[in-house]
Structures are given as C-alpha cells and as structure tokens.
Amino acid sequence: MLNKRFEEWVKSIVGEKAYIKLKGTTGYRLAMKQFDENIKPAFRSRDDEDQYISFPMANLKDSVTKGIKSNSIILTGNSLHEIFSPVFREIDKLVAEQVNMVYIKRVIEKPPKDSIKAVFLVGGFGSSGYLREAIAHAHPDIQVIQPDDAGAVLSKLPQEATVVNNVAPKHYGVAGSSIHDPVRDEGRETYYDDFEDVWRTDVMSWYIKKDDDILRSRKIEFGFYRKFNKGAPAEDLIVKDKLLECAIDKEPVHPLKGKCSIILILYEETRFTMY
C-alpha cells in the first residue's frame, strides 16, 4: 500500500504519459528499490531533509517547479509525510484494535492474566522509526520492539514469552449461490437457476471470522457443488473462485460492495466422469 502511494506520487510529478514510459524502465525499478530499502525505513517526520530519488537513464524532462533535474526528483519531508500518513493511521488503528481486544480477553479470563508487555514490528515497514514512535506514543505502557528479524523477537522480550494464538483481523470467506429467502435476502439481487428451477441469491460462507483464534492445525471445510450442461466444452469446465475479506465488526450475510474485497482468485479445471 505504501509503495503504491509512492508510485502515485511519482505519477503526479512526472505526468501520466511520462509515467507510463517510465514504469517499464530499469531506472524506475532502481528508484523503487531505493524507496523500499532506504527511504521508507529511515523516515522520521515532515522535518526530514530533502532527498533525491534517482531514475537512471529515464530521460525525464527537467522542471524547476516540480523538482525534476537530471533524472532525479526531489522528495521533501513534507511530501513523504503526505505519502505515509494514511498508511500510518491505518496501522495505528489496527494495532489499537488488537491491543484493546487482548485487554478485554485478559480481563474476562479466570484468573485474569498479566497486562500486555510488548508489541513487536516485523517486515520491511516494521523497521520504520516513525511507525515505532507513533505506536509507542499511542501506547506508552507497552514496549514497542523492532527486531532485526522475526526470529529475534522472543530473545528481546523482557520476560519469557509464548505465542498462544493468532487473532484474525478480518472475516475471510467465499460467496456461494443459495436458494432465495425473501426475509434474509430482501433487497438483494436474485437470479433464476434453470437446473433446479429455483430463484437464487449470493450468500457468504465465512471460513474465518474477525477476532477468531486461528489454530494452524484447524481444518475448515464447507460443502459446495457446481452444475454443468451435458457435453459442456472444456473452457466451461475451468471455474474461478474468489476469496473475500471484510473488516467490519459483524460478518455480513451477503457480499457487500465497498465492504468486501477480493484478496485471491483461484482458477480450477473441473474433472468428472459421466455415468
């Protein structure tokens, strides 16, 4: 998401026509690498010194007003802050939700468990100093740890730590065709099923619900079936399944536009035997 915002910023500077030519060049890939490995983790605040993003051999047109010179673009601390802020706010919100959820769980447990000792940040963006400071400021009673790698986390905690579970941040599931229920599906789009002579509506089946404890050994299965015309051509037997996610608190009964988004598309070749 952060890299995407940076790309949009570059497009706004050089213009859409120049950006289309730029994106396929080696210079563009090197600039993205510079942003990802050096600029992103080093960002601290809008008061950071100006930096230069280099696009070698990109043939960018110089512009004093846009800060373009010799295939380099000036990246100010203020510009970086505008790129980063929406992403930081979203991460801070997610951390706050997780912290509050753990607090609630520990309060209701018998006997109550100790308070949260630490939050650890891993991955490329997890090394951001600005992110660490923002989370530490929002949660002054919790230690914020930035290990060099995820494996170093436990050795840096002040006390012995054990990972007991992982908590789902969103709902995850698929939409399937269900026989229309006039009460449940009021106002939803319906369509006619010629095979079974019924009206149907798309309804969600959620494999994982938000705040569920996720166990790696847990196997979750739902039963689905598809119908094909006899003698259907081979291309009709290649089916597409979409895995959806949804961040709202209560899992919706139906796939909601603007609330549910596709995170994975799986293509499968159906094989069956006619008897």
PAZA-632027 format. One record per residue (C-alpha): x, y, z; residue in three letters. Coordinates in nm, 2 decimals. Layout:
BEGIN
((X, Y, Z), "ALA");
...
This chain:
BEGIN
((0.00, 0.00, 0.00), "MET");
((0.28, 0.24, 0.09), "LEU");
((0.47, 0.16, -0.23), "ASN");
((0.15, 0.21, -0.43), "LYS");
((0.11, 0.56, -0.27), "ARG");
((0.47, 0.64, -0.36), "PHE");
((0.41, 0.53, -0.72), "GLU");
((0.10, 0.75, -0.74), "GLU");
((0.31, 1.04, -0.61), "TRP");
((0.57, 0.98, -0.88), "VAL");
((0.29, 0.98, -1.14), "LYS");
((0.16, 1.31, -1.01), "SER");
((0.50, 1.47, -1.05), "ILE");
((0.61, 1.34, -1.40), "VAL");
((0.26, 1.32, -1.55), "GLY");
((0.06, 1.02, -1.66), "GLU");
((0.21, 1.00, -2.02), "LYS");
((0.57, 1.01, -1.89), "ALA");
((0.49, 0.77, -1.61), "TYR");
((0.37, 0.50, -1.85), "ILE");
((0.70, 0.52, -2.03), "LYS");
((0.90, 0.54, -1.71), "LEU");
((0.74, 0.24, -1.53), "LYS");
((0.89, -0.02, -1.76), "GLY");
((1.25, 0.11, -1.73), "THR");
((1.54, -0.02, -1.52), "THR");
((1.57, 0.33, -1.37), "GLY");
((1.21, 0.30, -1.23), "TYR");
((1.29, -0.04, -1.07), "ARG");
((1.61, 0.11, -0.91), "LEU");
((1.41, 0.41, -0.78), "ALA");
((1.15, 0.18, -0.62), "MET");
((1.43, -0.03, -0.46), "LYS");
((1.58, 0.29, -0.32), "GLN");
((1.25, 0.39, -0.17), "PHE");
((1.17, 0.05, -0.03), "ASP");
((1.51, -0.02, 0.12), "GLU");
((1.65, 0.32, 0.22), "ASN");
((1.39, 0.60, 0.23), "ILE");
((1.09, 0.41, 0.37), "LYS");
((1.26, 0.27, 0.69), "PRO");
((1.46, 0.59, 0.75), "ALA");
((1.16, 0.83, 0.75), "PHE");
((1.11, 1.01, 1.08), "ARG");
((0.89, 1.32, 1.03), "SER");
((0.79, 1.60, 0.79), "ARG");
((1.11, 1.78, 0.91), "ASP");
((1.34, 1.53, 0.74), "ASP");
((1.59, 1.67, 0.50), "GLU");
((1.52, 1.67, 0.13), "ASP");
((1.62, 1.35, -0.06), "GLN");
((1.67, 1.28, -0.43), "TYR");
((1.51, 0.98, -0.60), "ILE");
((1.72, 0.89, -0.90), "SER");
((1.58, 0.73, -1.22), "PHE");
((1.89, 0.65, -1.42), "PRO");
((1.86, 0.69, -1.80), "MET");
((1.49, 0.77, -1.77), "ALA");
((1.51, 1.08, -1.99), "ASN");
((1.28, 1.28, -1.76), "LEU");
((1.22, 1.64, -1.86), "LYS");
((1.37, 1.89, -1.62), "ASP");
((1.13, 2.11, -1.42), "SER");
((1.22, 2.35, -1.15), "VAL");
((0.86, 2.38, -1.03), "THR");
((0.82, 2.00, -1.00), "LYS");
((1.17, 1.94, -0.86), "GLY");
((1.29, 1.73, -1.15), "ILE");
((1.66, 1.77, -1.25), "LYS");
((1.90, 1.53, -1.43), "SER");
((1.66, 1.23, -1.40), "ASN");
((1.62, 1.29, -1.03), "SER");
((1.31, 1.41, -0.83), "ILE");
((1.33, 1.60, -0.50), "ILE");
((1.14, 1.42, -0.23), "LEU");
((1.08, 1.65, 0.07), "THR");
((1.00, 1.55, 0.42), "GLY");
((0.65, 1.71, 0.38), "ASN");
((0.59, 1.50, 0.06), "SER");
((0.70, 1.19, 0.25), "LEU");
((0.47, 1.27, 0.53), "HIS");
((0.17, 1.30, 0.30), "GLU");
((0.26, 0.97, 0.14), "ILE");
((0.30, 0.79, 0.47), "PHE");
((0.02, 0.94, 0.69), "SER");
((-0.28, 0.75, 0.57), "PRO");
((-0.09, 0.42, 0.60), "VAL");
((0.03, 0.50, 0.94), "PHE");
((-0.32, 0.59, 1.06), "ARG");
((-0.45, 0.26, 0.93), "GLU");
((-0.17, 0.06, 1.10), "ILE");
((-0.21, 0.25, 1.43), "ASP");
((-0.59, 0.18, 1.41), "LYS");
((-0.52, -0.20, 1.36), "LEU");
((-0.27, -0.21, 1.65), "VAL");
((-0.52, -0.03, 1.88), "ALA");
((-0.79, -0.27, 1.79), "GLU");
((-0.57, -0.57, 1.86), "GLN");
((-0.44, -0.42, 2.19), "VAL");
((-0.80, -0.35, 2.31), "ASN");
((-0.92, -0.69, 2.21), "MET");
((-0.64, -0.86, 2.41), "VAL");
((-0.71, -0.64, 2.71), "TYR");
((-1.08, -0.74, 2.70), "ILE");
((-0.99, -1.11, 2.67), "LYS");
((-0.75, -1.10, 2.96), "ARG");
((-0.99, -0.91, 3.19), "VAL");
((-1.26, -1.18, 3.14), "ILE");
((-1.03, -1.47, 3.18), "GLU");
((-1.03, -1.66, 3.51), "LYS");
((-0.80, -1.58, 3.67), "PRO");
((-0.71, -1.25, 3.49), "PRO");
((-0.38, -1.26, 3.31), "LYS");
((-0.10, -1.00, 3.32), "ASP");
((-0.12, -0.69, 3.11), "SER");
((0.03, -0.67, 2.76), "ILE");
((0.41, -0.64, 2.78), "LYS");
((0.51, -0.56, 2.43), "ALA");
((0.42, -0.51, 2.06), "VAL");
((0.67, -0.62, 1.80), "PHE");
((0.70, -0.49, 1.45), "LEU");
((0.84, -0.71, 1.18), "VAL");
((0.88, -0.70, 0.80), "GLY");
((1.02, -0.42, 0.58), "GLY");
((0.78, -0.15, 0.70), "PHE");
((0.82, -0.27, 1.06), "GLY");
((1.16, -0.12, 1.07), "SER");
((1.02, 0.23, 1.02), "SER");
((1.13, 0.46, 1.31), "GLY");
((0.83, 0.69, 1.25), "TYR");
((0.60, 0.39, 1.29), "LEU");
((0.77, 0.28, 1.61), "ARG");
((0.75, 0.63, 1.76), "GLU");
((0.38, 0.67, 1.67), "ALA");
((0.28, 0.34, 1.82), "ILE");
((0.49, 0.40, 2.13), "ALA");
((0.33, 0.74, 2.18), "HIS");
((-0.02, 0.59, 2.15), "ALA");
((0.06, 0.31, 2.39), "HIS");
((0.31, 0.44, 2.65), "PRO");
((0.27, 0.15, 2.88), "ASP");
((0.37, -0.11, 2.62), "ILE");
((0.72, -0.18, 2.49), "GLN");
((0.75, -0.15, 2.11), "VAL");
((1.02, -0.38, 1.97), "ILE");
((1.18, -0.37, 1.63), "GLN");
((1.39, -0.68, 1.59), "PRO");
((1.63, -0.72, 1.30), "ASP");
((1.43, -1.03, 1.21), "ASP");
((1.11, -1.20, 1.33), "ALA");
((1.32, -1.48, 1.49), "GLY");
((1.49, -1.24, 1.73), "ALA");
((1.16, -1.12, 1.89), "VAL");
((1.14, -1.36, 2.18), "LEU");
((1.50, -1.31, 2.28), "SER");
((1.44, -0.93, 2.31), "LYS");
((1.13, -0.95, 2.53), "LEU");
((1.19, -0.86, 2.90), "PRO");
((1.03, -1.18, 3.02), "GLN");
((0.97, -1.53, 2.89), "GLU");
((0.70, -1.52, 2.61), "ALA");
((0.49, -1.78, 2.44), "THR");
((0.27, -1.73, 2.14), "VAL");
((-0.06, -1.89, 2.23), "VAL");
((-0.27, -1.79, 1.94), "ASN");
((-0.31, -1.57, 1.63), "ASN");
((-0.62, -1.35, 1.60), "VAL");
((-0.79, -1.29, 1.27), "ALA");
((-0.80, -0.92, 1.18), "PRO");
((-1.09, -0.96, 0.93), "LYS");
((-1.35, -1.20, 0.81), "HIS");
((-1.24, -1.44, 0.53), "TYR");
((-1.48, -1.64, 0.31), "GLY");
((-1.64, -1.71, -0.02), "VAL");
((-1.98, -1.61, -0.19), "ALA");
((-2.20, -1.90, -0.30), "GLY");
((-2.53, -1.94, -0.47), "SER");
((-2.81, -2.00, -0.22), "SER");
((-3.19, -2.06, -0.26), "ILE");
((-3.35, -1.72, -0.23), "HIS");
((-3.50, -1.65, 0.11), "ASP");
((-3.74, -1.35, 0.09), "PRO");
((-3.67, -1.24, 0.45), "VAL");
((-3.30, -1.29, 0.46), "ARG");
((-3.24, -1.17, 0.11), "ASP");
((-3.48, -0.87, 0.10), "GLU");
((-3.35, -0.61, -0.14), "GLY");
((-3.07, -0.83, -0.28), "ARG");
((-3.03, -0.92, -0.65), "GLU");
((-3.18, -1.26, -0.74), "THR");
((-3.13, -1.48, -1.05), "TYR");
((-3.31, -1.79, -1.18), "TYR");
((-3.15, -2.14, -1.16), "ASP");
((-3.26, -2.34, -1.47), "ASP");
((-3.11, -2.66, -1.34), "PHE");
((-3.31, -2.68, -1.02), "GLU");
((-3.60, -2.45, -1.11), "ASP");
((-3.55, -2.21, -0.82), "VAL");
((-3.45, -1.84, -0.76), "TRP");
((-3.11, -1.79, -0.60), "ARG");
((-2.91, -1.51, -0.42), "THR");
((-2.54, -1.49, -0.35), "ASP");
((-2.47, -1.55, 0.02), "VAL");
((-2.14, -1.55, 0.21), "MET");
((-1.98, -1.86, 0.38), "SER");
((-1.72, -1.73, 0.62), "TRP");
((-1.43, -1.97, 0.69), "TYR");
((-1.28, -1.74, 0.94), "ILE");
((-1.45, -1.46, 1.14), "LYS");
((-1.29, -1.14, 1.27), "LYS");
((-1.13, -1.19, 1.61), "ASP");
((-1.13, -1.57, 1.58), "ASP");
((-0.84, -1.75, 1.74), "ASP");
((-0.66, -1.91, 1.44), "ILE");
((-0.51, -2.25, 1.50), "LEU");
((-0.26, -2.38, 1.24), "ARG");
((-0.38, -2.74, 1.29), "SER");
((-0.75, -2.64, 1.24), "ARG");
((-0.91, -2.76, 0.91), "LYS");
((-1.21, -2.56, 0.79), "ILE");
((-1.44, -2.71, 0.52), "GLU");
((-1.77, -2.62, 0.36), "PHE");
((-1.95, -2.83, 0.10), "GLY");
((-2.02, -2.67, -0.24), "PHE");
((-2.12, -2.81, -0.58), "TYR");
((-2.14, -2.69, -0.94), "ARG");
((-2.37, -2.78, -1.23), "LYS");
((-2.27, -2.81, -1.59), "PHE");
((-2.46, -2.88, -1.91), "ASN");
((-2.40, -3.22, -2.06), "LYS");
((-2.13, -3.21, -2.32), "GLY");
((-2.00, -2.87, -2.20), "ALA");
((-1.68, -2.76, -2.38), "PRO");
((-1.35, -2.77, -2.20), "ALA");
((-1.33, -2.40, -2.15), "GLU");
((-1.66, -2.40, -1.95), "ASP");
((-1.51, -2.65, -1.71), "LEU");
((-1.24, -2.41, -1.59), "ILE");
((-1.40, -2.24, -1.29), "VAL");
((-1.30, -1.93, -1.09), "LYS");
((-1.33, -1.90, -0.71), "ASP");
((-1.27, -1.57, -0.52), "LYS");
((-1.16, -1.55, -0.16), "LEU");
((-1.31, -1.23, 0.00), "LEU");
((-1.22, -1.04, 0.31), "GLU");
((-1.43, -0.79, 0.52), "CYS");
((-1.31, -0.57, 0.80), "ALA");
((-1.65, -0.46, 0.95), "ILE");
((-1.72, -0.60, 1.30), "ASP");
((-2.02, -0.82, 1.22), "LYS");
((-1.98, -1.06, 0.93), "GLU");
((-2.23, -0.97, 0.66), "PRO");
((-2.47, -1.23, 0.52), "VAL");
((-2.42, -1.11, 0.17), "HIS");
((-2.11, -0.99, -0.03), "PRO");
((-2.13, -0.61, 0.02), "LEU");
((-1.98, -0.37, -0.24), "LYS");
((-1.73, -0.14, -0.08), "GLY");
((-1.71, -0.36, 0.24), "LYS");
((-1.59, -0.69, 0.10), "CYS");
((-1.29, -0.71, -0.13), "SER");
((-1.12, -0.99, -0.33), "ILE");
((-0.78, -1.10, -0.20), "ILE");
((-0.73, -1.42, -0.40), "LEU");
((-0.87, -1.56, -0.73), "ILE");
((-0.82, -1.94, -0.79), "LEU");
((-0.87, -2.10, -1.13), "TYR");
((-0.95, -2.47, -1.13), "GLU");
((-1.00, -2.72, -1.40), "GLU");
((-1.31, -2.94, -1.32), "THR");
((-1.28, -3.31, -1.39), "ARG");
((-1.57, -3.55, -1.37), "PHE");
((-1.69, -3.88, -1.51), "THR");
((-2.03, -3.93, -1.67), "MET");
((-2.22, -4.24, -1.58), "TYR");
